[in-house]
Amino acid sequence: MKTISERDVDIICSILDHCDRIAEIVKRIDSSWEKYSKDIVFRDAIKMNIFQIGELSNHLSDEFKELTAEIPWHKIYGTRNIIAHGYIMIDERIIWNTVLKDIPELKNKLLVLLED
């Protein structure tokens, strides 16, 4: 694999930090849909970190995004836009599924890249 720029590594580390924050929030509050769906502070904390991941993803180099084409960077940034601008009503089930499935997958893929 090509060498990843220092700037991209810094951004990846920040994305990983937000992935860890999401995991910590879920652990601290309880990882149940019921609690998530009823607690606005819980939902807002999660969405702010997803927003930050999307924002950071937009600053990754095009070269890095090409190297990691299996990661849906466009969708990640698109989710940021939905959260930021409220283009459509946010489907909290989709956000919750993102927390349970997509965030851990993203974290694992990025950790593998940093190990290489």
N, C-alpha and C positions, 0 to 999 in steps of 0.2 A: 504494500500500500504506500501511496505517496506520503510525504511528511506533511503533517498538519501544522499550519502556522501557529505562532505563539498567541496571536489575537484570537483565533478560533478555539484554541485550547482554553484560554481564559473565559470565553463565552460558554463553552461546554461545561466548564467547572461551575459557572454561575447557574446554568440550566440544571445541573445535577444538584446544586444547593436547593433550588426550588422544588425539585423532585423529593428531596429529603424532607423539606419543610411540609410538603403535602402529606408524606407518610407520617410525620410526627403529629400533625394536626389530626389525622384520622386515628392514630393510636391514642392520642390524648382524649379525644372526644368520644371515641367508640366508632367502629367501622360498620355501622348499620345504616341502611337506607332510611329507616324511620327517624333516627336522630338527625341525619343530614337533611331530610326533607322538612323537618320541623324547626330547625335552628338556623336562623338567618345569619348569625355571626359565623357559624360553622361554614355555611355555603359561601359567604363573602370571603372568608379566609382562603378557602380552597380556590375560588375563582380568581382571586388576586394573584395567587401563585401560578395558576394556569395562564393568566394574562401575561405575567412576567416571562414565563417560558416562551410564549408566542412572540413577545417583544424582542427578547434576546435572539430568537431564531432568525429574525429578520436582519440581524447584524452579522450573521455568519457569512463567510465569503461564498461566492458562487462556486468556486472550485471545491470547497468543502461540501456544499450541497450536492454537487455532481458526484462526488465520491460516496456520498451517503444517500443515493437516490431511493433506497428502500425506506427511508424515513420520510413520512409525508409532511415536509416542511411547509408546503403551501396550506395544508389543512391546519397545521399547528398555528400558523399566523392567522388563518381565517377564523379560528376559534377565538383568538385574541381580539379580532375585530368585532366579533359578535358580542363578546363580553364588554368591550370598551364602548361600543356605539349602540348596542341594543338594537341592531338592525331587525332582529326578529326576537320573538319571545324565546328566552333561553329555556331549553328543555333540560330540567334538572336531572332527569334520568340519564341523559347523554353525558352530562358533566360527571355524574356519579360513576358511570361505566368507564369514563376516561380515567378517573381516579383509580379505579380498581384494576383496569387492564392496560390502558395505553401509557400511563405515566410509568409504571414499573417496566414495561417493555422498552420505552424510550431510555430510561435510566440504564437498563442492561446493555442496550446497543451502544450507548455512549461510553459506558465503562469499558466495554470490549475495545472500542476504538482507541481509548486512552492507553490501554494495555499494550496495543500494537505499537 
